[in-house]
Amino acid sequence: MTGTAGQKRVPTDYFTSSPFPLAPLAEQQRIVAKVGELMALLDRLEAALARADATRARLLEALLHEALAPAAEPVADAAAC
């Protein structure tokens, strides 16, 4: 029952004489459909994260540009007139 590296091995007889539980075909199809839905949701979430990252980068760039740009002529205060 052990291999050359001390690894346990399962004898072939075990697989030929033991039942292997398998979900009915309808249940397997339901599982596949659910996994497909979840994968589509994951794709949409990943796309939303990518868009959010791009938006965040553009906002940071705009903020830095405004903060580091040379100051424009000061606008006269309307109340001071």
Biopython code that builds the backbone (N, CA, C, O; Angstrom):
import numpy as np
from Bio.PDB.StructureBuilder import StructureBuilder

atoms = [
    (1, "MET", "N", (0.807, -1.208, 0.000)),
    (1, "MET", "CA", (0.000, 0.000, 0.000)),
    (1, "MET", "C", (0.847, 1.268, 0.000)),
    (1, "MET", "O", (0.272, 2.356, 0.034)),
    (2, "THR", "N", (2.154, 1.197, -0.036)),
    (2, "THR", "CA", (2.967, 2.402, -0.116)),
    (2, "THR", "C", (3.838, 2.320, -1.361)),
    (2, "THR", "O", (4.193, 1.241, -1.835)),
    (3, "GLY", "N", (4.168, 3.503, -1.872)),
    (3, "GLY", "CA", (4.995, 3.574, -3.071)),
    (3, "GLY", "C", (6.462, 3.651, -2.711)),
    (3, "GLY", "O", (6.841, 3.476, -1.553)),
    (4, "THR", "N", (7.280, 3.912, -3.706)),
    (4, "THR", "CA", (8.724, 3.934, -3.503)),
    (4, "THR", "C", (9.162, 5.123, -2.663)),
    (4, "THR", "O", (10.208, 5.066, -2.016)),
    (5, "ALA", "N", (8.389, 6.191, -2.659)),
    (5, "ALA", "CA", (8.754, 7.382, -1.877)),
    (5, "ALA", "C", (7.949, 7.445, -0.581)),
    (5, "ALA", "O", (7.852, 8.505, 0.037)),
    (6, "GLY", "N", (7.377, 6.324, -0.170)),
    (6, "GLY", "CA", (6.583, 6.307, 1.043)),
    (6, "GLY", "C", (5.195, 6.909, 0.863)),
    (6, "GLY", "O", (4.503, 7.186, 1.843)),
    (7, "GLN", "N", (4.792, 7.111, -0.378)),
    (7, "GLN", "CA", (3.473, 7.677, -0.648)),
    (7, "GLN", "C", (2.429, 6.573, -0.607)),
    (7, "GLN", "O", (2.663, 5.462, -1.082)),
    (8, "LYS", "N", (1.298, 6.886, -0.045)),
    (8, "LYS", "CA", (0.215, 5.911, 0.009)),
    (8, "LYS", "C", (-0.376, 5.740, -1.381)),
    (8, "LYS", "O", (-0.501, 6.699, -2.142)),
    (9, "ARG", "N", (-0.729, 4.526, -1.693)),
    (9, "ARG", "CA", (-1.367, 4.236, -2.973)),
    (9, "ARG", "C", (-2.717, 3.600, -2.710)),
    (9, "ARG", "O", (-2.894, 2.864, -1.739)),
    (10, "VAL", "N", (-3.656, 3.886, -3.573)),
    (10, "VAL", "CA", (-4.981, 3.279, -3.475)),
    (10, "VAL", "C", (-5.010, 2.124, -4.477)),
    (10, "VAL", "O", (-4.749, 2.321, -5.664)),
    (11, "PRO", "N", (-5.327, 0.932, -4.000)),
    (11, "PRO", "CA", (-5.342, -0.206, -4.932)),
    (11, "PRO", "C", (-6.441, -0.070, -5.980)),
    (11, "PRO", "O", (-7.488, 0.522, -5.718)),
    (12, "THR", "N", (-6.204, -0.610, -7.144)),
    (12, "THR", "CA", (-7.157, -0.561, -8.251)),
    (12, "THR", "C", (-8.482, -1.197, -7.861)),
    (12, "THR", "O", (-9.539, -0.736, -8.292)),
    (13, "ASP", "N", (-8.439, -2.248, -7.052)),
    (13, "ASP", "CA", (-9.665, -2.935, -6.629)),
    (13, "ASP", "C", (-10.626, -1.976, -5.929)),
    (13, "ASP", "O", (-11.843, -2.109, -6.052)),
    (14, "TYR", "N", (-10.081, -1.025, -5.207)),
    (14, "TYR", "CA", (-10.941, -0.077, -4.487)),
    (14, "TYR", "C", (-11.839, 0.665, -5.473)),
    (14, "TYR", "O", (-13.031, 0.836, -5.216)),
    (15, "PHE", "N", (-11.289, 1.099, -6.578)),
    (15, "PHE", "CA", (-12.066, 1.872, -7.550)),
    (15, "PHE", "C", (-13.045, 0.993, -8.330)),
    (15, "PHE", "O", (-14.129, 1.450, -8.693)),
    (16, "THR", "N", (-12.681, -0.236, -8.586)),
    (16, "THR", "CA", (-13.572, -1.104, -9.357)),
    (16, "THR", "C", (-14.718, -1.647, -8.517)),
    (16, "THR", "O", (-15.769, -1.992, -9.058)),
    (17, "SER", "N", (-14.530, -1.730, -7.189)),
    (17, "SER", "CA", (-15.582, -2.310, -6.352)),
    (17, "SER", "C", (-16.332, -1.267, -5.522)),
    (17, "SER", "O", (-17.328, -1.604, -4.883)),
    (18, "SER", "N", (-15.890, -0.036, -5.514)),
    (18, "SER", "CA", (-16.544, 0.997, -4.708)),
    (18, "SER", "C", (-17.411, 1.878, -5.600)),
    (18, "SER", "O", (-16.997, 2.277, -6.689)),
    (19, "PRO", "N", (-18.618, 2.175, -5.125)),
    (19, "PRO", "CA", (-19.464, 3.086, -5.914)),
    (19, "PRO", "C", (-18.892, 4.502, -5.878)),
    (19, "PRO", "O", (-18.336, 4.942, -4.872)),
    (20, "PHE", "N", (-19.040, 5.185, -6.977)),
    (20, "PHE", "CA", (-18.568, 6.577, -7.071)),
    (20, "PHE", "C", (-19.795, 7.470, -7.159)),
    (20, "PHE", "O", (-20.514, 7.439, -8.158)),
    (21, "PRO", "N", (-20.044, 8.272, -6.116)),
    (21, "PRO", "CA", (-21.256, 9.108, -6.156)),
    (21, "PRO", "C", (-21.155, 10.188, -7.234)),
    (21, "PRO", "O", (-20.165, 10.915, -7.320)),
    (22, "LEU", "N", (-22.174, 10.268, -8.027)),
    (22, "LEU", "CA", (-22.210, 11.233, -9.108)),
    (22, "LEU", "C", (-23.594, 11.864, -9.130)),
    (22, "LEU", "O", (-24.603, 11.159, -9.123)),
    (23, "ALA", "N", (-23.640, 13.175, -9.156)),
    (23, "ALA", "CA", (-24.925, 13.873, -9.170)),
    (23, "ALA", "C", (-25.674, 13.544, -10.460)),
    (23, "ALA", "O", (-25.058, 13.278, -11.492)),
    (24, "PRO", "N", (-27.013, 13.564, -10.394)),
    (24, "PRO", "CA", (-27.788, 13.341, -11.620)),
    (24, "PRO", "C", (-27.434, 14.395, -12.671)),
    (24, "PRO", "O", (-26.988, 15.494, -12.340)),
    (25, "LEU", "N", (-27.636, 14.047, -13.929)),
    (25, "LEU", "CA", (-27.273, 14.923, -15.034)),
    (25, "LEU", "C", (-27.930, 16.297, -14.911)),
    (25, "LEU", "O", (-27.290, 17.311, -15.189)),
    (26, "ALA", "N", (-29.197, 16.342, -14.498)),
    (26, "ALA", "CA", (-29.887, 17.631, -14.351)),
    (26, "ALA", "C", (-29.192, 18.499, -13.303)),
    (26, "ALA", "O", (-29.068, 19.710, -13.485)),
    (27, "GLU", "N", (-28.745, 17.892, -12.217)),
    (27, "GLU", "CA", (-28.035, 18.639, -11.162)),
    (27, "GLU", "C", (-26.673, 19.109, -11.667)),
    (27, "GLU", "O", (-26.250, 20.225, -11.364)),
    (28, "GLN", "N", (-25.992, 18.271, -12.429)),
    (28, "GLN", "CA", (-24.704, 18.671, -13.004)),
    (28, "GLN", "C", (-24.888, 19.874, -13.927)),
    (28, "GLN", "O", (-24.085, 20.807, -13.912)),
    (29, "GLN", "N", (-25.945, 19.846, -14.725)),
    (29, "GLN", "CA", (-26.212, 20.962, -15.641)),
    (29, "GLN", "C", (-26.557, 22.224, -14.868)),
    (29, "GLN", "O", (-26.162, 23.319, -15.268)),
    (30, "ARG", "N", (-27.300, 22.086, -13.749)),
    (30, "ARG", "CA", (-27.628, 23.242, -12.912)),
    (30, "ARG", "C", (-26.353, 23.840, -12.321)),
    (30, "ARG", "O", (-26.197, 25.060, -12.269)),
    (31, "ILE", "N", (-25.448, 22.976, -11.879)),
    (31, "ILE", "CA", (-24.174, 23.443, -11.307)),
    (31, "ILE", "C", (-23.364, 24.185, -12.367)),
    (31, "ILE", "O", (-22.815, 25.253, -12.095)),
    (32, "VAL", "N", (-23.288, 23.627, -13.564)),
    (32, "VAL", "CA", (-22.536, 24.267, -14.647)),
    (32, "VAL", "C", (-23.142, 25.626, -14.985)),
    (32, "VAL", "O", (-22.414, 26.592, -15.217)),
    (33, "ALA", "N", (-24.478, 25.704, -15.013)),
    (33, "ALA", "CA", (-25.142, 26.978, -15.316)),
    (33, "ALA", "C", (-24.838, 28.005, -14.224)),
    (33, "ALA", "O", (-24.581, 29.171, -14.524)),
    (34, "LYS", "N", (-24.867, 27.579, -12.963)),
    (34, "LYS", "CA", (-24.591, 28.503, -11.855)),
    (34, "LYS", "C", (-23.146, 28.987, -11.903)),
    (34, "LYS", "O", (-22.876, 30.168, -11.688)),
    (35, "VAL", "N", (-22.227, 28.086, -12.182)),
    (35, "VAL", "CA", (-20.818, 28.481, -12.298)),
    (35, "VAL", "C", (-20.656, 29.476, -13.448)),
    (35, "VAL", "O", (-19.896, 30.437, -13.333)),
    (36, "GLY", "N", (-21.363, 29.251, -14.548)),
    (36, "GLY", "CA", (-21.315, 30.195, -15.671)),
    (36, "GLY", "C", (-21.825, 31.567, -15.272)),
    (36, "GLY", "O", (-21.228, 32.579, -15.641)),
    (37, "GLU", "N", (-22.925, 31.618, -14.519)),
    (37, "GLU", "CA", (-23.453, 32.900, -14.034)),
    (37, "GLU", "C", (-22.443, 33.601, -13.140)),
    (37, "GLU", "O", (-22.220, 34.805, -13.269)),
    (38, "LEU", "N", (-21.830, 32.841, -12.230)),
    (38, "LEU", "CA", (-20.862, 33.431, -11.309)),
    (38, "LEU", "C", (-19.617, 33.924, -12.037)),
    (38, "LEU", "O", (-19.052, 34.955, -11.673)),
    (39, "MET", "N", (-19.187, 33.192, -13.063)),
    (39, "MET", "CA", (-18.029, 33.630, -13.838)),
    (39, "MET", "C", (-18.345, 34.910, -14.600)),
    (39, "MET", "O", (-17.492, 35.791, -14.710)),
    (40, "ALA", "N", (-19.569, 35.024, -15.131)),
    (40, "ALA", "CA", (-19.977, 36.244, -15.829)),
    (40, "ALA", "C", (-20.007, 37.418, -14.847)),
    (40, "ALA", "O", (-19.580, 38.522, -15.183)),
    (41, "LEU", "N", (-20.508, 37.179, -13.645)),
    (41, "LEU", "CA", (-20.518, 38.229, -12.618)),
    (41, "LEU", "C", (-19.092, 38.644, -12.279)),
    (41, "LEU", "O", (-18.803, 39.833, -12.147)),
    (42, "LEU", "N", (-18.213, 37.677, -12.140)),
    (42, "LEU", "CA", (-16.814, 37.976, -11.854)),
    (42, "LEU", "C", (-16.199, 38.821, -12.966)),
    (42, "LEU", "O", (-15.461, 39.767, -12.689)),
    (43, "ASP", "N", (-16.494, 38.491, -14.212)),
    (43, "ASP", "CA", (-15.979, 39.277, -15.340)),
    (43, "ASP", "C", (-16.470, 40.719, -15.262)),
    (43, "ASP", "O", (-15.705, 41.656, -15.495)),
    (44, "ARG", "N", (-17.771, 40.896, -14.927)),
    (44, "ARG", "CA", (-18.314, 42.256, -14.812)),
    (44, "ARG", "C", (-17.664, 43.011, -13.655)),
    (44, "ARG", "O", (-17.365, 44.199, -13.783)),
    (45, "LEU", "N", (-17.446, 42.341, -12.538)),
    (45, "LEU", "CA", (-16.800, 42.993, -11.392)),
    (45, "LEU", "C", (-15.364, 43.382, -11.710)),
    (45, "LEU", "O", (-14.914, 44.466, -11.340)),
    (46, "GLU", "N", (-14.649, 42.502, -12.394)),
    (46, "GLU", "CA", (-13.269, 42.825, -12.775)),
    (46, "GLU", "C", (-13.232, 44.018, -13.723)),
    (46, "GLU", "O", (-12.355, 44.873, -13.606)),
    (47, "ALA", "N", (-14.175, 44.084, -14.658)),
    (47, "ALA", "CA", (-14.239, 45.215, -15.579)),
    (47, "ALA", "C", (-14.560, 46.501, -14.818)),
    (47, "ALA", "O", (-13.992, 47.554, -15.108)),
    (48, "ALA", "N", (-15.468, 46.416, -13.844)),
    (48, "ALA", "CA", (-15.807, 47.598, -13.049)),
    (48, "ALA", "C", (-14.599, 48.061, -12.240)),
    (48, "ALA", "O", (-14.369, 49.263, -12.109)),
    (49, "LEU", "N", (-13.838, 47.138, -11.705)),
    (49, "LEU", "CA", (-12.625, 47.506, -10.965)),
    (49, "LEU", "C", (-11.606, 48.170, -11.881)),
    (49, "LEU", "O", (-10.953, 49.139, -11.491)),
    (50, "ALA", "N", (-11.470, 47.655, -13.090)),
    (50, "ALA", "CA", (-10.530, 48.257, -14.046)),
    (50, "ALA", "C", (-10.969, 49.671, -14.401)),
    (50, "ALA", "O", (-10.138, 50.575, -14.488)),
    (51, "ARG", "N", (-12.290, 49.870, -14.610)),
    (51, "ARG", "CA", (-12.789, 51.219, -14.905)),
    (51, "ARG", "C", (-12.562, 52.147, -13.711)),
    (51, "ARG", "O", (-12.179, 53.302, -13.892)),
    (52, "ALA", "N", (-12.793, 51.656, -12.505)),
    (52, "ALA", "CA", (-12.592, 52.473, -11.305)),
    (52, "ALA", "C", (-11.121, 52.853, -11.162)),
    (52, "ALA", "O", (-10.808, 53.987, -10.799)),
    (53, "ASP", "N", (-10.221, 51.919, -11.443)),
    (53, "ASP", "CA", (-8.789, 52.221, -11.384)),
    (53, "ASP", "C", (-8.420, 53.295, -12.402)),
    (53, "ASP", "O", (-7.657, 54.211, -12.094)),
    (54, "ALA", "N", (-8.957, 53.185, -13.606)),
    (54, "ALA", "CA", (-8.660, 54.179, -14.645)),
    (54, "ALA", "C", (-9.207, 55.544, -14.245)),
    (54, "ALA", "O", (-8.533, 56.558, -14.426)),
    (55, "THR", "N", (-10.414, 55.577, -13.707)),
    (55, "THR", "CA", (-11.008, 56.842, -13.256)),
    (55, "THR", "C", (-10.183, 57.450, -12.131)),
    (55, "THR", "O", (-9.920, 58.653, -12.124)),
    (56, "ARG", "N", (-9.778, 56.613, -11.179)),
    (56, "ARG", "CA", (-8.964, 57.094, -10.058)),
    (56, "ARG", "C", (-7.652, 57.682, -10.568)),
    (56, "ARG", "O", (-7.207, 58.720, -10.079)),
    (57, "ALA", "N", (-7.035, 57.027, -11.543)),
    (57, "ALA", "CA", (-5.771, 57.529, -12.093)),
    (57, "ALA", "C", (-5.980, 58.874, -12.789)),
    (57, "ALA", "O", (-5.173, 59.790, -12.634)),
    (58, "ARG", "N", (-7.077, 58.992, -13.565)),
    (58, "ARG", "CA", (-7.347, 60.275, -14.246)),
    (58, "ARG", "C", (-7.623, 61.386, -13.228)),
    (58, "ARG", "O", (-7.161, 62.515, -13.398)),
    (59, "LEU", "N", (-8.371, 61.068, -12.179)),
    (59, "LEU", "CA", (-8.663, 62.084, -11.162)),
    (59, "LEU", "C", (-7.396, 62.520, -10.441)),
    (59, "LEU", "O", (-7.207, 63.706, -10.174)),
    (60, "LEU", "N", (-6.533, 61.571, -10.128)),
    (60, "LEU", "CA", (-5.271, 61.913, -9.470)),
    (60, "LEU", "C", (-4.418, 62.781, -10.375)),
    (60, "LEU", "O", (-3.816, 63.755, -9.924)),
    (61, "GLU", "N", (-4.364, 62.427, -11.654)),
    (61, "GLU", "CA", (-3.584, 63.223, -12.598)),
    (61, "GLU", "C", (-4.134, 64.655, -12.697)),
    (61, "GLU", "O", (-3.372, 65.622, -12.719)),
    (62, "ALA", "N", (-5.458, 64.772, -12.757)),
    (62, "ALA", "CA", (-6.069, 66.104, -12.838)),
    (62, "ALA", "C", (-5.806, 66.896, -11.563)),
    (62, "ALA", "O", (-5.527, 68.093, -11.623)),
    (63, "LEU", "N", (-5.892, 66.244, -10.426)),
    (63, "LEU", "CA", (-5.640, 66.926, -9.155)),
    (63, "LEU", "C", (-4.201, 67.402, -9.070)),
    (63, "LEU", "O", (-3.940, 68.539, -8.677)),
    (64, "LEU", "N", (-3.272, 66.537, -9.437)),
    (64, "LEU", "CA", (-1.861, 66.926, -9.399)),
    (64, "LEU", "C", (-1.568, 68.034, -10.402)),
    (64, "LEU", "O", (-0.797, 68.949, -10.114)),
    (65, "HIS", "N", (-2.182, 67.952, -11.579)),
    (65, "HIS", "CA", (-1.974, 68.989, -12.578)),
    (65, "HIS", "C", (-2.454, 70.337, -12.045)),
    (65, "HIS", "O", (-1.769, 71.349, -12.193)),
    (66, "GLU", "N", (-3.615, 70.346, -11.434)),
    (66, "GLU", "CA", (-4.152, 71.596, -10.904)),
    (66, "GLU", "C", (-3.326, 72.098, -9.725)),
    (66, "GLU", "O", (-3.107, 73.302, -9.590)),
    (67, "ALA", "N", (-2.869, 71.192, -8.876)),
    (67, "ALA", "CA", (-2.116, 71.593, -7.698)),
    (67, "ALA", "C", (-0.722, 72.095, -8.064)),
    (67, "ALA", "O", (-0.186, 72.974, -7.388)),
    (68, "LEU", "N", (-0.130, 71.550, -9.120)),
    (68, "LEU", "CA", (1.241, 71.912, -9.470)),
    (68, "LEU", "C", (1.333, 72.911, -10.606)),
    (68, "LEU", "O", (2.431, 73.361, -10.935)),
    (69, "ALA", "N", (0.222, 73.269, -11.211)),
    (69, "ALA", "CA", (0.237, 74.226, -12.311)),
    (69, "ALA", "C", (0.555, 75.616, -11.768)),
    (69, "ALA", "O", (0.222, 75.934, -10.627)),
    (70, "PRO", "N", (1.190, 76.427, -12.579)),
    (70, "PRO", "CA", (1.457, 77.791, -12.117)),
    (70, "PRO", "C", (0.128, 78.491, -11.816)),
    (70, "PRO", "O", (-0.881, 78.295, -12.494)),
    (71, "ALA", "N", (0.178, 79.305, -10.781)),
    (71, "ALA", "CA", (-1.041, 80.005, -10.368)),
    (71, "ALA", "C", (-1.454, 81.004, -11.439)),
    (71, "ALA", "O", (-0.608, 81.688, -12.015)),
    (72, "ALA", "N", (-2.722, 81.085, -11.698)),
    (72, "ALA", "CA", (-3.256, 82.043, -12.664)),
    (72, "ALA", "C", (-3.343, 83.403, -11.985)),
    (72, "ALA", "O", (-3.171, 83.522, -10.772)),
    (73, "GLU", "N", (-3.611, 84.415, -12.781)),
    (73, "GLU", "CA", (-3.783, 85.754, -12.227)),
    (73, "GLU", "C", (-4.874, 85.712, -11.171)),
    (73, "GLU", "O", (-5.932, 85.128, -11.406)),
    (74, "PRO", "N", (-4.646, 86.306, -10.032)),
    (74, "PRO", "CA", (-5.699, 86.305, -9.005)),
    (74, "PRO", "C", (-6.911, 87.071, -9.489)),
    (74, "PRO", "O", (-6.790, 88.135, -10.097)),
    (75, "VAL", "N", (-8.056, 86.532, -9.220)),
    (75, "VAL", "CA", (-9.313, 87.155, -9.602)),
    (75, "VAL", "C", (-9.679, 88.166, -8.525)),
    (75, "VAL", "O", (-9.642, 87.869, -7.331)),
    (76, "ALA", "N", (-10.035, 89.369, -8.975)),
    (76, "ALA", "CA", (-10.393, 90.412, -8.005)),
    (76, "ALA", "C", (-11.647, 89.987, -7.277)),
    (76, "ALA", "O", (-12.591, 89.480, -7.882)),
    (77, "ASP", "N", (-11.649, 90.194, -5.993)),
    (77, "ASP", "CA", (-12.801, 89.858, -5.163)),
    (77, "ASP", "C", (-13.926, 90.847, -5.441)),
    (77, "ASP", "O", (-13.723, 92.056, -5.331)),
    (78, "ALA", "N", (-15.088, 90.360, -5.793)),
    (78, "ALA", "CA", (-16.212, 91.211, -6.123)),
    (78, "ALA", "C", (-16.637, 92.039, -4.922)),
    (78, "ALA", "O", (-17.119, 93.158, -5.095)),
    (79, "ALA", "N", (-16.476, 91.532, -3.732)),
    (79, "ALA", "CA", (-16.864, 92.257, -2.525)),
    (79, "ALA", "C", (-15.930, 93.435, -2.264)),
    (79, "ALA", "O", (-16.334, 94.407, -1.627)),
    (80, "ALA", "N", (-14.695, 93.364, -2.743)),
    (80, "ALA", "CA", (-13.740, 94.429, -2.489)),
    (80, "ALA", "C", (-13.998, 95.638, -3.369)),
    (80, "ALA", "O", (-13.484, 96.716, -3.070)),
    (81, "CYS", "N", (-14.760, 95.514, -4.427)),
    (81, "CYS", "CA", (-15.001, 96.619, -5.336)),
    (81, "CYS", "C", (-15.976, 97.599, -4.795)),
    (81, "CYS", "O", (-16.282, 98.592, -5.454)),
]
sb = StructureBuilder()
sb.init_structure("model")
sb.init_model(0)
sb.init_chain("A")
sb.init_seg("    ")
for serial, (resi, resn, name, xyz) in enumerate(atoms, 1):
    if name == "N":
        sb.init_residue(resn, " ", resi, " ")
    sb.init_atom(name, np.array(xyz, "f"), 0.0, 1.0, " ", f" {name:<3s}", serial, name[0])
structure = sb.get_structure()
